[in-house]
Amino acid sequence: MARLSIPNFVRNCFPRHCCSLMEPRESTETPHKLAGVQKDFHDLDSPKQDGTSNEASDPTGLASSTPSLDATGNEDTAPHPIISQPGSRLLTLPAELRTIIYQIALTADRNYIAITPTDHQRPPLLLINRQIRQEAAHLYFSENAFGFPVIDLQPLKPKYGSGHWTVMN
């Protein structure tokens, strides 16, 4: 029976205790399926035809030296390459156009955005990358009103003066 091995770059992304859970077990899959998967995993760790690696390195050509755990649980200080992602095509647009896109995508069509205990996720656009989140989060939180259920406001009301309370129904 063919056994699959976990590529090094996957093993280094997880702590030691996670890797032991990820170790492949004997499978009932057909051998031709396993061979295809094993080839795909092998290609991720092996160099390309032109001699370069599939894992990207930083612009200076130096690999990161973040320590991780090796298979025996000891600290592995061997340098690991930094993986870079290609830039988003949205980020190639001028800032004015991106702001218009953010307004269209992130402002609510209704009076308010309902926040419930089971559904309180940010819009997917804010999860793309840090730069987009920094550019668009302020717009999302300032241009929308958020509604959430409140059981009793009396314990939270200021004791002296009315404060700046507005209760919307």
C-alpha positions as CSV (number, residue, x, y, z in Angstrom):
1,M,0.0,0.0,0.0
2,A,1.4,3.4,-0.9
3,R,2.0,5.9,1.9
4,L,1.8,9.6,1.4
5,S,4.2,12.0,3.1
6,I,3.4,15.5,4.2
7,P,5.5,18.1,2.4
8,N,8.0,20.0,4.5
9,F,6.4,23.4,3.9
10,V,3.1,22.1,5.3
11,R,4.8,20.4,8.3
12,N,6.6,23.6,9.2
13,C,3.4,25.6,9.2
14,F,2.0,23.7,12.1
15,P,3.2,22.9,15.6
16,R,4.5,19.5,16.4
17,H,1.3,18.2,18.0
18,C,-0.7,19.2,14.9
19,C,1.6,17.3,12.5
20,S,1.1,14.1,14.5
21,L,-2.6,14.4,13.8
22,M,-2.0,15.0,10.2
23,E,0.2,12.0,9.5
24,P,-1.4,9.9,6.8
25,R,-3.0,6.7,7.7
26,E,-3.4,3.6,5.7
27,S,-6.0,4.3,3.1
28,T,-8.5,2.2,1.2
29,E,-8.1,4.5,-1.9
30,T,-7.1,2.9,-5.1
31,P,-3.4,3.0,-5.9
32,H,-3.8,5.1,-9.0
33,K,-5.5,7.9,-7.0
34,L,-2.8,7.8,-4.3
35,A,-0.1,8.0,-6.9
36,G,-1.7,11.2,-8.4
37,V,-1.9,12.8,-5.0
38,Q,1.6,11.8,-4.0
39,K,2.9,13.3,-7.3
40,D,1.1,16.6,-6.6
41,F,2.5,16.8,-3.0
42,H,6.0,15.8,-4.3
43,D,5.9,18.6,-6.9
44,L,5.3,21.2,-4.2
45,D,8.6,20.5,-2.5
46,S,10.7,19.7,-5.5
47,P,12.5,22.3,-7.7
48,K,11.0,23.4,-11.0
49,Q,12.5,22.4,-14.3
50,D,14.4,25.7,-14.5
51,G,16.2,25.0,-11.2
52,T,14.2,27.4,-9.1
53,S,12.1,26.4,-6.1
54,N,8.3,26.4,-6.0
55,E,8.4,28.3,-2.7
56,A,9.0,32.0,-3.2
57,S,11.7,33.9,-1.3
58,D,11.9,37.5,-0.2
59,P,13.2,40.2,-2.6
60,T,16.6,40.2,-1.0
61,G,17.1,36.5,-1.7
62,L,17.4,35.7,2.0
63,A,15.2,33.2,3.6
64,S,13.4,33.9,6.8
65,S,14.9,32.4,9.9
66,T,11.8,31.9,12.0
67,P,12.4,28.9,14.2
68,S,10.0,26.0,14.0
69,L,9.8,22.4,15.3
70,D,11.3,19.6,13.3
71,A,9.8,16.0,13.2
72,T,11.5,15.1,16.5
73,G,10.1,18.2,18.4
74,N,13.4,20.0,18.6
75,E,13.7,23.6,17.4
76,D,14.6,23.7,13.7
77,T,16.5,26.9,13.0
78,A,17.1,26.2,9.3
79,P,16.0,29.2,7.2
80,H,12.6,28.9,5.5
81,P,11.6,31.0,2.5
82,I,9.0,33.7,2.9
83,I,6.0,33.0,0.6
84,S,4.8,36.0,-1.2
85,Q,1.5,36.3,-3.0
86,P,0.9,38.1,-6.3
87,G,-0.7,41.5,-5.9
88,S,-4.5,41.9,-6.2
89,R,-5.7,43.5,-9.4
90,L,-8.0,45.7,-7.3
91,L,-4.9,47.3,-5.7
92,T,-3.6,48.3,-9.2
93,L,-6.6,50.7,-9.6
94,P,-6.3,54.3,-8.5
95,A,-7.3,55.0,-4.9
96,E,-10.4,57.1,-6.0
97,L,-11.8,54.1,-8.0
98,R,-11.1,51.7,-5.1
99,T,-13.0,54.0,-2.7
100,I,-16.0,54.0,-5.1
101,I,-15.9,50.2,-5.3
102,Y,-15.7,50.0,-1.5
103,Q,-18.7,52.3,-1.1
104,I,-20.8,50.3,-3.5
105,A,-19.8,47.0,-2.0
106,L,-19.8,47.9,1.7
107,T,-22.7,50.3,2.3
108,A,-25.9,48.7,3.2
109,D,-29.0,49.0,1.0
110,R,-31.3,48.9,4.1
111,N,-31.5,51.2,7.1
112,Y,-29.1,49.1,9.3
113,I,-27.0,46.0,9.4
114,A,-28.4,43.5,11.8
115,I,-25.8,41.9,14.2
116,T,-26.9,38.7,15.8
117,P,-25.1,36.3,18.1
118,T,-24.8,33.8,15.3
119,D,-23.9,36.1,12.4
120,H,-21.3,38.7,13.2
121,Q,-18.8,38.3,10.4
122,R,-17.1,41.1,8.5
123,P,-17.8,41.4,4.8
124,P,-15.6,39.2,2.6
125,L,-14.1,42.2,0.9
126,L,-12.5,43.2,4.3
127,L,-10.9,39.7,4.5
128,I,-8.9,39.9,1.3
129,N,-5.7,41.4,2.6
130,R,-4.5,44.0,5.1
131,Q,-4.2,46.9,2.7
132,I,-7.8,46.6,1.5
133,R,-9.0,46.1,5.1
134,Q,-7.1,49.3,6.2
135,E,-8.6,51.3,3.3
136,A,-12.2,50.0,3.5
137,A,-12.9,49.2,7.2
138,H,-13.4,52.9,8.2
139,L,-15.9,53.3,5.4
140,Y,-17.8,50.2,6.4
141,F,-18.0,51.1,10.1
142,S,-18.7,54.8,9.6
143,E,-21.3,54.7,6.7
144,N,-23.5,51.9,8.1
145,A,-25.8,51.8,11.1
146,F,-25.6,48.5,13.1
147,G,-28.6,47.0,14.9
148,F,-28.3,44.4,17.6
149,P,-30.7,43.0,20.1
150,V,-30.7,44.5,23.6
151,I,-32.6,42.9,26.5
152,D,-32.6,45.8,29.0
153,L,-30.9,49.1,28.7
154,Q,-31.7,50.4,32.2
155,P,-28.6,49.0,34.0
156,L,-26.4,50.6,31.4
157,K,-28.1,54.0,31.4
158,P,-26.0,56.8,33.1
159,K,-27.2,57.6,36.6
160,Y,-26.9,61.4,36.2
161,G,-28.0,63.3,33.2
162,S,-29.4,61.8,30.0
163,G,-26.0,61.2,28.4
164,H,-25.8,60.6,24.7
165,W,-28.2,57.8,24.3
166,T,-30.3,57.1,21.3
167,V,-32.5,54.0,21.1
168,M,-33.7,53.1,17.6
169,N,-36.7,50.9,17.1
